[in-house]
Amino acid sequence: MHPVQVEAPAHGHMEKPHVAAIAIWIKRLAAKLWLGIREWCGDSAYERYLQAHRTKPEKCCLLTPGEFYVERVNRRYSRPNRCC
C-alpha cells in the first residue's frame, strides 16, 4: 500500500501570514497608544527635555529626573489660577 499524501487547503496556507500581519498591526497600535498615553499624562516630558537639551547649541547644566520633576511642578503651580 502506498502512503497517501493529503494537501492542505489553499486558504490554510494564507491564514498564517494573515494572522501574523494582524498581530504585528495590533502590536504597533498598542505601542502608539502607549506613547500617546505617556504624552498625555506627562510621563515622557523628561525624555523630551533630554532630546531638546541635545539639540541646543548652548550646553547648560542638565537636570536629573528628580530636579526636572520638582522644577516642572513648581512652574505649573507658581502661576495664578483664576478659574474658580
MMTF fields as JSON, N, C-alpha, C and O atoms, coordinates in Angstrom:
{
  "mmtfVersion": "1.0.0",
  "mmtfProducer": "UNKNOWN",
  "numBonds": 335,
  "numAtoms": 336,
  "numGroups": 84,
  "numChains": 1,
  "numModels": 1,
  "chainsPerModel": [1],
  "groupsPerChain": [84],
  "chainIdList": ["A"],
  "bondAtomList": [4, 2, 8, 6, 12, 10, 16, 14, 20, 18, 24, 22, 28, 26, 32, 30, 36, 34, 40, 38, 44, 42, 48, 46, 52, 50, 56, 54, 60, 58, 64, 62, 68, 66, 72, 70, 76, 74, 80, 78, 84, 82, 88, 86, 92, 90, 96, 94, 100, 98, 104, 102, 108, 106, 112, 110, 116, 114, 120, 118, 124, 122, 128, 126, 132, 130, 136, 134, 140, 138, 144, 142, 148, 146, 152, 150, 156, 154, 160, 158, 164, 162, 168, 166, 172, 170, 176, 174, 180, 178, 184, 182, 188, 186, 192, 190, 196, 194, 200, 198, 204, 202, 208, 206, 212, 210, 216, 214, 220, 218, 224, 222, 228, 226, 232, 230, 236, 234, 240, 238, 244, 242, 248, 246, 252, 250, 256, 254, 260, 258, 264, 262, 268, 266, 272, 270, 276, 274, 280, 278, 284, 282, 288, 286, 292, 290, 296, 294, 300, 298, 304, 302, 308, 306, 312, 310, 316, 314, 320, 318, 324, 322, 328, 326, 332, 330],
  "bondOrderList": [1, 1, 1, 1, 1, 1, 1, 1, 1, 1, 1, 1, 1, 1, 1, 1, 1, 1, 1, 1, 1, 1, 1, 1, 1, 1, 1, 1, 1, 1, 1, 1, 1, 1, 1, 1, 1, 1, 1, 1, 1, 1, 1, 1, 1, 1, 1, 1, 1, 1, 1, 1, 1, 1, 1, 1, 1, 1, 1, 1, 1, 1, 1, 1, 1, 1, 1, 1, 1, 1, 1, 1, 1, 1, 1, 1, 1, 1, 1, 1, 1, 1, 1],
  "groupList": [{"groupName": "MET", "atomNameList": ["N", "CA", "C", "O"], "elementList": ["N", "C", "C", "O"], "formalChargeList": [0, 0, 0, 0], "bondAtomList": [1, 0, 2, 1, 3, 2], "bondOrderList": [1, 1, 2], "singleLetterCode": "M", "chemCompType": "L-PEPTIDE LINKING"}, {"groupName": "HIS", "atomNameList": ["N", "CA", "C", "O"], "elementList": ["N", "C", "C", "O"], "formalChargeList": [0, 0, 0, 0], "bondAtomList": [1, 0, 2, 1, 3, 2], "bondOrderList": [1, 1, 2], "singleLetterCode": "H", "chemCompType": "L-PEPTIDE LINKING"}, {"groupName": "PRO", "atomNameList": ["N", "CA", "C", "O"], "elementList": ["N", "C", "C", "O"], "formalChargeList": [0, 0, 0, 0], "bondAtomList": [1, 0, 2, 1, 3, 2], "bondOrderList": [1, 1, 2], "singleLetterCode": "P", "chemCompType": "L-PEPTIDE LINKING"}, {"groupName": "VAL", "atomNameList": ["N", "CA", "C", "O"], "elementList": ["N", "C", "C", "O"], "formalChargeList": [0, 0, 0, 0], "bondAtomList": [1, 0, 2, 1, 3, 2], "bondOrderList": [1, 1, 2], "singleLetterCode": "V", "chemCompType": "L-PEPTIDE LINKING"}, {"groupName": "GLN", "atomNameList": ["N", "CA", "C", "O"], "elementList": ["N", "C", "C", "O"], "formalChargeList": [0, 0, 0, 0], "bondAtomList": [1, 0, 2, 1, 3, 2], "bondOrderList": [1, 1, 2], "singleLetterCode": "Q", "chemCompType": "L-PEPTIDE LINKING"}, {"groupName": "GLU", "atomNameList": ["N", "CA", "C", "O"], "elementList": ["N", "C", "C", "O"], "formalChargeList": [0, 0, 0, 0], "bondAtomList": [1, 0, 2, 1, 3, 2], "bondOrderList": [1, 1, 2], "singleLetterCode": "E", "chemCompType": "L-PEPTIDE LINKING"}, {"groupName": "ALA", "atomNameList": ["N", "CA", "C", "O"], "elementList": ["N", "C", "C", "O"], "formalChargeList": [0, 0, 0, 0], "bondAtomList": [1, 0, 2, 1, 3, 2], "bondOrderList": [1, 1, 2], "singleLetterCode": "A", "chemCompType": "L-PEPTIDE LINKING"}, {"groupName": "GLY", "atomNameList": ["N", "CA", "C", "O"], "elementList": ["N", "C", "C", "O"], "formalChargeList": [0, 0, 0, 0], "bondAtomList": [1, 0, 2, 1, 3, 2], "bondOrderList": [1, 1, 2], "singleLetterCode": "G", "chemCompType": "PEPTIDE LINKING"}, {"groupName": "LYS", "atomNameList": ["N", "CA", "C", "O"], "elementList": ["N", "C", "C", "O"], "formalChargeList": [0, 0, 0, 0], "bondAtomList": [1, 0, 2, 1, 3, 2], "bondOrderList": [1, 1, 2], "singleLetterCode": "K", "chemCompType": "L-PEPTIDE LINKING"}, {"groupName": "ILE", "atomNameList": ["N", "CA", "C", "O"], "elementList": ["N", "C", "C", "O"], "formalChargeList": [0, 0, 0, 0], "bondAtomList": [1, 0, 2, 1, 3, 2], "bondOrderList": [1, 1, 2], "singleLetterCode": "I", "chemCompType": "L-PEPTIDE LINKING"}, {"groupName": "TRP", "atomNameList": ["N", "CA", "C", "O"], "elementList": ["N", "C", "C", "O"], "formalChargeList": [0, 0, 0, 0], "bondAtomList": [1, 0, 2, 1, 3, 2], "bondOrderList": [1, 1, 2], "singleLetterCode": "W", "chemCompType": "L-PEPTIDE LINKING"}, {"groupName": "ARG", "atomNameList": ["N", "CA", "C", "O"], "elementList": ["N", "C", "C", "O"], "formalChargeList": [0, 0, 0, 0], "bondAtomList": [1, 0, 2, 1, 3, 2], "bondOrderList": [1, 1, 2], "singleLetterCode": "R", "chemCompType": "L-PEPTIDE LINKING"}, {"groupName": "LEU", "atomNameList": ["N", "CA", "C", "O"], "elementList": ["N", "C", "C", "O"], "formalChargeList": [0, 0, 0, 0], "bondAtomList": [1, 0, 2, 1, 3, 2], "bondOrderList": [1, 1, 2], "singleLetterCode": "L", "chemCompType": "L-PEPTIDE LINKING"}, {"groupName": "CYS", "atomNameList": ["N", "CA", "C", "O"], "elementList": ["N", "C", "C", "O"], "formalChargeList": [0, 0, 0, 0], "bondAtomList": [1, 0, 2, 1, 3, 2], "bondOrderList": [1, 1, 2], "singleLetterCode": "C", "chemCompType": "L-PEPTIDE LINKING"}, {"groupName": "ASP", "atomNameList": ["N", "CA", "C", "O"], "elementList": ["N", "C", "C", "O"], "formalChargeList": [0, 0, 0, 0], "bondAtomList": [1, 0, 2, 1, 3, 2], "bondOrderList": [1, 1, 2], "singleLetterCode": "D", "chemCompType": "L-PEPTIDE LINKING"}, {"groupName": "SER", "atomNameList": ["N", "CA", "C", "O"], "elementList": ["N", "C", "C", "O"], "formalChargeList": [0, 0, 0, 0], "bondAtomList": [1, 0, 2, 1, 3, 2], "bondOrderList": [1, 1, 2], "singleLetterCode": "S", "chemCompType": "L-PEPTIDE LINKING"}, {"groupName": "TYR", "atomNameList": ["N", "CA", "C", "O"], "elementList": ["N", "C", "C", "O"], "formalChargeList": [0, 0, 0, 0], "bondAtomList": [1, 0, 2, 1, 3, 2], "bondOrderList": [1, 1, 2], "singleLetterCode": "Y", "chemCompType": "L-PEPTIDE LINKING"}, {"groupName": "THR", "atomNameList": ["N", "CA", "C", "O"], "elementList": ["N", "C", "C", "O"], "formalChargeList": [0, 0, 0, 0], "bondAtomList": [1, 0, 2, 1, 3, 2], "bondOrderList": [1, 1, 2], "singleLetterCode": "T", "chemCompType": "L-PEPTIDE LINKING"}, {"groupName": "PHE", "atomNameList": ["N", "CA", "C", "O"], "elementList": ["N", "C", "C", "O"], "formalChargeList": [0, 0, 0, 0], "bondAtomList": [1, 0, 2, 1, 3, 2], "bondOrderList": [1, 1, 2], "singleLetterCode": "F", "chemCompType": "L-PEPTIDE LINKING"}, {"groupName": "ASN", "atomNameList": ["N", "CA", "C", "O"], "elementList": ["N", "C", "C", "O"], "formalChargeList": [0, 0, 0, 0], "bondAtomList": [1, 0, 2, 1, 3, 2], "bondOrderList": [1, 1, 2], "singleLetterCode": "N", "chemCompType": "L-PEPTIDE LINKING"}],
  "groupTypeList": [0, 1, 2, 3, 4, 3, 5, 6, 2, 6, 1, 7, 1, 0, 5, 8, 2, 1, 3, 6, 6, 9, 6, 9, 10, 9, 8, 11, 12, 6, 6, 8, 12, 10, 12, 7, 9, 11, 5, 10, 13, 7, 14, 15, 6, 16, 5, 11, 16, 12, 4, 6, 1, 11, 17, 8, 2, 5, 8, 13, 13, 12, 12, 17, 2, 7, 5, 18, 16, 3, 5, 11, 3, 19, 11, 11, 16, 15, 11, 2, 19, 11, 13, 13],
  "groupIdList": [1, 2, 3, 4, 5, 6, 7, 8, 9, 10, 11, 12, 13, 14, 15, 16, 17, 18, 19, 20, 21, 22, 23, 24, 25, 26, 27, 28, 29, 30, 31, 32, 33, 34, 35, 36, 37, 38, 39, 40, 41, 42, 43, 44, 45, 46, 47, 48, 49, 50, 51, 52, 53, 54, 55, 56, 57, 58, 59, 60, 61, 62, 63, 64, 65, 66, 67, 68, 69, 70, 71, 72, 73, 74, 75, 76, 77, 78, 79, 80, 81, 82, 83, 84],
  "secStructList": [7, 7, 7, 7, 7, 7, 7, 7, 7, 2, 2, 2, 2, 2, 2, 2, 2, 2, 2, 2, 2, 2, 2, 2, 2, 2, 2, 2, 2, 2, 2, 2, 2, 2, 2, 2, 2, 2, 2, 2, 2, 6, 6, 6, 2, 2, 2, 2, 2, 2, 2, 2, 2, 2, 2, 7, 1, 1, 7, 7, 7, 7, 7, 7, 2, 2, 2, 2, 2, 2, 2, 2, 2, 2, 2, 2, 2, 2, 1, 7, 7, 7, 7, 7],
  "xCoordList": [0.829, 0.0, 0.885, 1.873, 0.522, 1.294, 0.797, -0.395, 1.737, 1.298, 0.456, 0.753, -0.559, -1.45, -1.017, -0.895, -0.786, -0.411, -1.645, -2.342, -1.881, -3.026, -2.484, -1.654, -2.961, -2.522, -3.405, -4.609, -2.775, -3.523, -4.368, -3.966, -5.509, -6.333, -5.611, -4.778, -5.934, -5.258, -5.436, -4.499, -6.604, -6.826, -6.017, -5.693, -5.683, -4.882, -3.476, -2.876, -2.956, -1.607, -1.583, -0.603, -2.624, -2.669, -3.099, -2.924, -3.646, -4.175, -3.061, -3.22, -1.964, -0.896, -0.271, -0.116, 0.094, 0.639, -0.383, -0.01, -1.667, -2.702, -2.773, -2.88, -2.716, -2.738, -1.497, -1.582, -0.348, 0.888, 0.8, 1.265, 0.208, 0.061, -0.855, -0.594, -1.921, -2.826, -2.115, -2.295, -1.32, -0.583, 0.4, 0.535, 1.081, 2.016, 1.261, 1.714, 0.104, -0.701, -1.172, -1.145, -1.601, -2.048, -0.89, -1.061, 0.277, 1.453, 1.825, 2.141, 1.79, 2.106, 1.062, 1.402, -0.203, -1.28, -1.119, -1.279, -0.802, -0.607, 0.569, 0.5, 1.646, 2.806, 2.441, 2.848, 1.676, 1.257, 0.33, 0.437, -0.573, -1.465, -0.676, -0.952, 0.305, 1.125, 1.896, 1.969, 2.469, 3.184, 2.233, 2.588, 1.032, 0.044, -0.356, -0.496, -0.539, -0.888, 0.256, 0.021, 1.491, 2.65, 2.746, 3.06, 2.477, 2.485, 1.366, 1.583, 0.186, -0.976, -0.777, -1.13, -0.217, -0.069, 1.254, 1.485, 2.124, 3.368, 4.518, 5.562, 4.36, 5.405, 6.636, 7.742, 6.455, 7.584, 8.233, 9.079, 7.855, 8.379, 9.896, 10.584, 10.418, 11.871, 12.625, 13.683, 12.096, 12.752, 12.761, 13.756, 11.64, 11.597, 12.573, 13.191, 12.717, 13.681, 15.103, 15.893, 15.429, 16.767, 17.017, 18.109, 16.016, 16.171, 16.384, 17.241, 15.618, 15.775, 17.134, 17.744, 17.605, 18.903, 20.042, 21.02, 19.909, 20.944, 21.011, 22.082, 19.88, 19.847, 20.2, 20.474, 20.2, 20.521, 22.027, 22.828, 22.407, 23.845, 24.493, 25.637, 23.787, 24.362, 24.118, 22.994, 25.151, 25.049, 25.043, 26.094, 23.861, 23.767, 23.703, 23.765, 23.581, 23.577, 22.328, 21.233, 22.517, 21.445, 20.8, 21.492, 19.481, 18.762, 18.6, 18.458, 18.623, 18.324, 16.815, 16.088, 16.32, 14.865, 14.129, 13.05, 14.699, 14.059, 14.017, 12.989, 15.138, 15.184, 14.217, 13.549, 14.155, 13.252, 11.807, 11.025, 11.451, 10.084, 9.738, 8.661, 10.646, 10.393, 10.256, 9.359, 11.127, 11.049, 9.735, 9.123, 9.317, 8.062, 6.849, 5.94, 6.84, 5.733, 5.728, 4.668, 6.897, 6.973, 6.488, 5.763, 6.879, 6.462, 4.951, 4.305, 4.394, 2.957, 2.125, 1.102, 2.551, 1.733, 2.15, 1.553, 3.147, 3.548, 2.712, 2.68, 2.045, 1.213, -0.142, -0.678, -0.691, -2.03, -3.076, -3.023, -4.01, -5.086, -6.401, -6.813, -7.045, -8.272, -9.502, -10.458, -9.484, -10.631, -11.823, -12.96, -11.61, -12.714, -12.842, -13.72],
  "yCoordList": [-1.157, 0.0, 1.235, 1.304, 2.21, 3.442, 4.471, 4.541, 5.273, 6.317, 7.363, 7.732, 7.811, 8.807, 10.189, 10.43, 11.087, 12.458, 13.341, 13.376, 14.042, 14.946, 16.368, 16.744, 17.145, 18.535, 19.41, 19.191, 20.394, 21.341, 22.221, 22.516, 22.641, 23.527, 24.842, 25.282, 25.45, 26.679, 27.801, 28.567, 27.92, 29.011, 28.817, 29.805, 27.599, 27.337, 27.886, 28.308, 27.881, 28.394, 29.916, 30.469, 30.584, 32.036, 32.549, 33.728, 31.685, 32.112, 32.526, 33.511, 31.818, 32.129, 33.5, 34.267, 33.848, 35.199, 36.281, 37.345, 36.018, 36.996, 37.199, 38.334, 36.135, 36.224, 36.954, 37.764, 36.68, 37.356, 38.848, 39.665, 39.209, 40.622, 41.328, 42.469, 40.663, 41.25, 41.415, 42.426, 40.439, 40.529, 41.692, 42.412, 41.881, 43.0, 44.32, 45.265, 44.385, 45.606, 45.936, 47.095, 44.915, 45.127, 45.589, 46.469, 45.007, 45.397, 46.85, 47.589, 47.269, 48.66, 49.61, 50.681, 49.225, 50.053, 50.215, 51.315, 49.126, 49.186, 50.094, 50.848, 50.029, 50.893, 52.357, 53.211, 52.654, 54.041, 54.532, 55.676, 53.675, 54.05, 54.32, 55.28, 53.468, 53.638, 54.956, 55.676, 55.281, 56.551, 57.735, 58.741, 57.607, 58.669, 58.889, 60.029, 57.808, 57.912, 58.553, 59.39, 58.166, 58.754, 60.257, 61.034, 60.666, 62.088, 62.817, 63.896, 62.234, 62.87, 63.104, 64.165, 62.122, 62.262, 62.92, 63.155, 63.22, 63.927, 63.033, 63.528, 61.737, 60.798, 60.889, 60.562, 61.327, 61.391, 62.772, 63.035, 63.651, 65.014, 65.037, 65.839, 64.184, 64.18, 63.724, 64.27, 62.728, 62.287, 63.405, 63.598, 64.151, 65.284, 66.376, 67.025, 66.584, 67.548, 67.148, 67.996, 65.872, 65.414, 65.597, 66.004, 65.3, 65.5, 66.971, 67.307, 67.841, 69.275, 69.759, 70.628, 69.207, 69.604, 69.215, 69.951, 68.065, 67.62, 68.511, 68.683, 69.075, 69.865, 71.331, 72.04, 71.806, 73.207, 73.438, 72.627, 74.546, 74.829, 75.182, 74.798, 75.907, 76.231, 75.067, 74.585, 74.643, 73.489, 73.986, 74.276, 74.079, 74.433, 73.141, 72.038, 73.304, 72.111, 71.267, 71.793, 69.989, 69.027, 68.643, 68.274, 68.731, 68.377, 66.873, 66.178, 66.382, 64.975, 64.797, 65.79, 63.568, 63.38, 63.976, 64.547, 63.845, 64.407, 65.922, 66.526, 66.545, 68.004, 68.507, 69.525, 67.784, 68.168, 68.121, 69.023, 67.082, 66.948, 68.094, 68.681, 68.413, 69.49, 70.82, 71.606, 71.077, 72.309, 72.39, 73.454, 71.289, 71.247, 71.504, 72.245, 70.89, 71.1, 72.551, 73.171, 73.09, 74.487, 75.43, 76.384, 75.174, 76.013, 75.925, 76.932, 74.75, 74.554, 75.269, 75.874, 75.207, 75.733, 77.122, 77.646, 77.727, 79.069, 80.137, 81.28, 79.801, 80.758, 80.892, 79.915, 82.104, 82.248, 81.514, 81.5, 80.916, 80.186, 80.836, 80.772, 81.453, 82.189, 81.511, 82.184, 80.215, 79.535, 79.486, 79.415, 79.521, 79.367, 80.571, 80.596],
  "zCoordList": [0.0, 0.0, 0.0, 0.73, -0.823, -0.941, 0.074, 0.372, 0.602, 1.543, 0.801, -0.335, 1.45, 0.863, 1.338, 2.539, 0.398, 0.75, 0.651, -0.363, 1.73, 1.771, 1.747, 2.575, 0.797, 0.698, 1.574, 1.701, 2.165, 2.981, 2.082, 0.956, 2.544, 1.733, 1.461, 2.254, 0.354, -0.071, 0.942, 1.172, 1.549, 2.495, 3.776, 4.436, 4.147, 5.342, 5.217, 6.206, 4.011, 3.778, 3.925, 4.425, 3.505, 3.561, 4.937, 5.244, 5.744, 7.032, 7.994, 8.714, 8.027, 8.971, 8.707, 9.658, 7.483, 7.276, 7.629, 8.124, 7.378, 7.706, 9.218, 9.681, 9.98, 11.439, 11.93, 12.853, 11.326, 11.708, 11.411, 12.205, 10.278, 9.924, 10.915, 11.296, 11.333, 12.317, 13.658, 14.336, 14.037, 15.299, 15.27, 16.259, 14.16, 14.019, 14.092, 14.738, 13.428, 13.439, 14.864, 15.278, 15.603, 16.979, 17.853, 18.697, 17.657, 18.438, 18.172, 19.104, 16.902, 16.564, 17.13, 17.631, 17.053, 17.594, 19.103, 19.632, 19.791, 21.241, 21.593, 22.564, 20.813, 21.066, 20.867, 21.655, 19.819, 19.579, 20.682, 21.124, 21.125, 22.225, 23.501, 24.22, 23.773, 24.973, 24.905, 25.901, 23.749, 23.603, 23.776, 24.39, 23.232, 23.386, 24.831, 25.276, 25.561, 26.983, 27.763, 28.635, 27.452, 28.133, 27.857, 28.758, 26.613, 26.278, 27.02, 27.571, 27.034, 27.644, 29.14, 29.656, 29.833, 31.284, 31.681, 32.867, 30.716, 31.021, 31.414, 31.838, 31.286, 31.681, 30.783, 31.215, 29.542, 28.608, 28.582, 27.728, 29.496, 29.486, 29.684, 29.053, 30.534, 30.769, 29.528, 29.215, 28.813, 27.578, 26.539, 25.84, 26.436, 25.508, 25.946, 25.102, 27.247, 27.777, 27.382, 26.967, 27.509, 27.134, 25.641, 25.245, 24.804, 23.36, 23.031, 22.213, 23.656, 23.413, 23.901, 23.279, 24.999, 25.545, 24.592, 24.454, 23.943, 22.992, 21.754, 21.172, 21.35, 20.12, 20.337, 19.368, 21.581, 21.851, 21.715, 22.179, 21.078, 20.951, 22.285, 22.528, 23.155, 24.454, 25.41, 25.551, 26.037, 26.934, 28.382, 28.952, 28.962, 30.373, 31.191, 30.648, 32.47, 33.319, 33.045, 32.85, 33.037, 32.775, 34.106, 35.055, 34.168, 35.393, 35.501, 34.495, 36.715, 36.961, 36.836, 36.845, 36.719, 36.651, 37.862, 37.71, 39.036, 40.232, 40.194, 40.498, 39.82, 39.716, 38.639, 38.816, 37.535, 36.453, 36.93, 36.631, 37.665, 38.17, 39.12, 39.018, 40.043, 41.004, 40.258, 40.562, 39.294, 38.506, 37.736, 37.648, 37.195, 36.427, 37.324, 36.949, 38.506, 39.443, 39.925, 40.009, 40.239, 40.679, 39.584, 39.865, 38.351, 37.229, 37.025, 36.73, 37.177, 36.959, 38.026, 37.706, 39.284, 40.364, 40.835, 41.775, 40.219, 40.617, 39.914, 40.371, 38.834, 38.102, 38.791, 39.313, 38.79, 39.366, 38.54, 37.31, 39.229, 38.577, 38.972, 40.129, 38.018, 38.326, 37.741, 37.355, 37.675, 37.078, 38.031, 37.565, 39.33, 40.29, 41.215, 42.078]
}
